[in-house]
Amino acid sequence: MQDFLNPAAGKFINSTQNAFEQQLYTNQAKPVYQKNGNKSRIIMDDLSEYQSNIQDLYPPNRAQWRHVNGKKKTHRSGNTTRGLQRWRGLPQPADFTSERGLNPPCMESAKFEDFRMSSTTTTMLNNAPMIHIVEEWRSKWRLASRWQDITLADVITDMNNIHDHLRLGAVAACAMASLHK
């Protein structure tokens, strides 16, 4: 944050390592209001998502502390509970791509012993952070999630197109195909 503020402020600059606070305090992005959204996630206007750590009810009511007959009382759904919402921790960057079906493949379960591949191909397939980075890049740019359905003719046509977003989609499809095949 020292890059954005006047250096004369010196020790009064609030420095943080949390990505949410950095985006919020430097005005890179602002939270988007969600009318009926999930309170456990915060979506910023640059489409980045954060997992919020909010305690459901603070202070907890007596029924949660005291057990009746060894069973915990549960709230009925639909009842709104009034009270203070308390932050348990700072929001952390979250990846909700698994809900959209864009989960990167699990590298531990993949078996590559049966195939004879070059060492560069094997290291590329075992590079889980690279696969995750490409998946995150594709989700932020809102590119097509089904790269398997794109044919080679479609990729060539899109690469020759004058529109940037179509060329970008073709590059993303090639990147995903090279990582997964």
Backbone torsions as a table, in degrees:
resi	resn	phi	psi	omega
1	MET	NA	-15.5	179.1
2	GLN	-65.8	-22.9	-179.8
3	ASP	-69.4	-28.7	-174.2
4	PHE	-94.1	-20.5	-174.1
5	LEU	-106.1	164.6	179.4
6	ASN	-66.5	128.6	-179.0
7	PRO	-65.5	-15.3	178.5
8	ALA	-69.1	-17.6	178.8
9	ALA	-67.5	-27.1	172.8
10	GLY	57.0	-120.6	-174.0
11	LYS	-74.8	-7.5	-177.9
12	PHE	-85.9	-0.9	178.0
13	ILE	-77.8	127.7	178.2
14	ASN	-82.4	112.3	178.3
15	SER	-103.7	139.5	-178.4
16	THR	-141.9	152.9	176.7
17	GLN	-100.3	-6.8	-178.1
18	ASN	-76.4	129.3	-176.6
19	ALA	-65.8	-37.1	179.8
20	PHE	-63.4	-47.6	179.7
21	GLU	-64.8	-37.9	179.0
22	GLN	-62.9	-44.3	179.1
23	GLN	-66.0	-40.1	-176.5
24	LEU	-70.5	-45.6	-175.1
25	TYR	-76.1	-26.1	179.3
26	THR	-95.2	5.9	179.2
27	ASN	58.7	31.2	174.1
28	GLN	-74.5	-33.9	179.6
29	ALA	-154.5	155.1	178.7
30	LYS	-125.5	150.2	178.6
31	PRO	-65.2	142.8	178.5
32	VAL	-98.4	132.9	179.5
33	TYR	-69.7	134.0	177.9
34	GLN	-117.2	111.7	-174.8
35	LYS	-61.2	-54.1	179.5
36	ASN	-117.3	29.5	-174.2
37	GLY	-77.4	172.5	178.4
38	ASN	-77.7	126.2	-178.0
39	LYS	-72.2	-13.5	-177.7
40	SER	-84.3	-3.0	178.1
41	ARG	-129.9	147.4	177.5
42	ILE	-119.9	124.4	179.3
43	ILE	-109.5	127.7	179.7
44	MET	-93.1	165.9	-177.5
45	ASP	-73.6	-9.7	172.9
46	ASP	-95.9	17.0	175.6
47	LEU	70.4	14.0	172.5
48	SER	-82.6	148.0	-175.0
49	GLU	-122.3	144.9	-179.6
50	TYR	-132.7	145.0	176.2
51	GLN	-91.5	119.1	-179.6
52	SER	-88.5	147.2	-180.0
53	ASN	-111.7	77.6	-178.8
54	ILE	-108.2	131.2	175.6
55	GLN	-71.6	137.8	-174.7
56	ASP	-58.8	-49.8	-177.3
57	LEU	-144.5	127.1	179.2
58	TYR	-129.7	128.3	-10.0
59	PRO	-72.6	152.0	178.9
60	PRO	-63.5	148.5	-179.6
61	ASN	-76.7	169.0	-175.0
62	ARG	-61.3	-34.2	-175.8
63	ALA	-62.8	-29.0	178.4
64	GLN	-77.6	-28.0	179.6
65	TRP	-82.3	-38.2	-174.4
66	ARG	-102.5	133.1	178.4
67	HIS	-98.3	132.9	176.4
68	VAL	-104.8	120.0	-178.4
69	ASN	57.6	31.2	177.1
70	GLY	76.5	2.5	179.8
71	LYS	-111.8	146.3	179.2
72	LYS	-90.3	135.0	178.2
73	LYS	-75.2	140.7	178.8
74	THR	-114.2	152.0	177.6
75	HIS	-80.9	145.8	173.9
76	ARG	-75.7	145.1	-179.0
77	SER	-71.1	146.6	178.3
78	GLY	95.9	-20.6	177.9
79	ASN	-79.8	129.2	176.5
80	THR	-86.4	136.9	180.0
81	THR	-107.7	123.8	-179.5
82	ARG	-89.9	148.1	178.3
83	GLY	156.5	175.7	-178.6
84	LEU	-79.7	133.3	174.3
85	GLN	-93.9	123.9	-174.6
86	ARG	-112.2	136.2	176.9
87	TRP	-77.3	128.4	174.7
88	ARG	-87.3	-24.8	-179.8
89	GLY	-167.8	172.8	179.1
90	LEU	-73.4	149.4	177.1
91	PRO	-62.0	138.9	-179.3
92	GLN	-111.0	146.6	176.0
93	PRO	-57.3	135.3	-177.1
94	ALA	-126.5	153.3	177.9
95	ASP	-120.3	101.7	-179.4
96	PHE	-94.8	22.9	-178.9
97	THR	-69.7	-21.1	178.9
98	SER	-66.1	-30.3	177.3
99	GLU	-69.5	-27.5	-178.8
100	ARG	-92.0	1.8	179.8
101	GLY	81.7	21.0	-178.3
102	LEU	-108.6	29.3	-176.9
103	ASN	-63.2	130.8	173.5
104	PRO	-67.3	146.0	-176.8
105	PRO	-65.7	148.6	179.7
106	CYS	-78.6	119.9	-175.9
107	MET	-76.1	-24.3	-178.3
108	GLU	-68.7	-34.3	-176.6
109	SER	-84.1	-12.4	-178.3
110	ALA	-75.7	137.3	179.6
111	LYS	-111.5	117.4	-178.3
112	PHE	-113.3	5.3	-176.9
113	GLU	-68.8	-25.8	-175.9
114	ASP	-75.3	-22.4	-175.2
115	PHE	-99.7	144.8	174.4
116	ARG	-98.8	105.3	-178.8
117	MET	-122.2	160.1	175.3
118	SER	-72.1	164.7	-176.9
119	SER	-67.0	-32.6	179.9
120	THR	-68.7	-37.8	178.5
121	THR	-66.9	-41.6	179.9
122	THR	-64.9	-41.9	178.9
123	THR	-67.6	-32.0	177.6
124	MET	-67.1	-40.1	-179.8
125	LEU	-71.4	-31.7	179.6
126	ASN	-84.3	-0.3	-178.8
127	ASN	-87.6	78.4	-177.8
128	ALA	-61.8	-38.4	177.8
129	PRO	-62.0	-36.2	178.8
130	MET	-65.0	-42.8	178.4
131	ILE	-62.6	-42.3	180.0
132	HIS	-64.9	-39.2	179.3
133	ILE	-63.7	-43.8	179.8
134	VAL	-65.4	-41.5	177.9
135	GLU	-61.9	-42.9	-179.7
136	GLU	-66.1	-40.4	178.3
137	TRP	-61.9	-43.3	179.9
138	ARG	-65.9	-38.5	-179.2
139	SER	-70.9	-34.8	179.0
140	LYS	-70.0	-33.0	178.6
141	TRP	-87.8	1.4	178.0
142	ARG	56.4	46.5	179.2
143	LEU	-87.3	165.2	-177.0
144	ALA	-58.7	136.1	-176.7
145	SER	-86.3	-16.8	-176.8
146	ARG	-102.9	76.1	-180.0
147	TRP	-72.1	-18.3	-178.9
148	GLN	-69.0	-25.3	-176.9
149	ASP	-83.0	-10.2	-176.7
150	ILE	-82.4	130.2	-179.9
151	THR	-90.9	167.4	179.4
152	LEU	-64.1	-37.0	178.4
153	ALA	-64.0	-38.2	177.5
154	ASP	-64.9	-39.6	179.7
155	VAL	-64.8	-44.4	179.9
156	ILE	-64.2	-41.8	178.3
157	THR	-62.8	-44.1	-179.5
158	ASP	-67.6	-34.7	178.9
159	MET	-68.5	-28.1	178.9
160	ASN	-88.5	-2.7	-178.3
161	ASN	-74.2	152.2	-179.2
162	ILE	-82.7	-14.3	-177.8
163	HIS	-84.0	130.9	-175.6
164	ASP	-65.4	-40.0	-175.8
165	HIS	-67.4	-29.1	176.9
166	LEU	-73.3	-39.9	176.3
167	ARG	-64.7	-38.8	178.0
168	LEU	-63.6	-40.6	176.8
169	GLY	-64.1	-37.3	178.2
170	ALA	-67.8	-39.8	177.3
171	VAL	-64.5	-40.7	178.9
172	ALA	-65.0	-39.2	177.9
173	ALA	-64.6	-40.2	177.3
174	CYS	-65.4	-40.0	179.5
175	ALA	-64.0	-43.4	180.0
176	MET	-67.9	-39.2	179.2
177	ALA	-65.5	-38.0	179.8
178	SER	-70.9	-29.7	179.1
179	LEU	-77.3	-34.0	-174.2
180	HIS	-97.6	-13.1	-178.2
181	LYS	-116.5	NA	NA
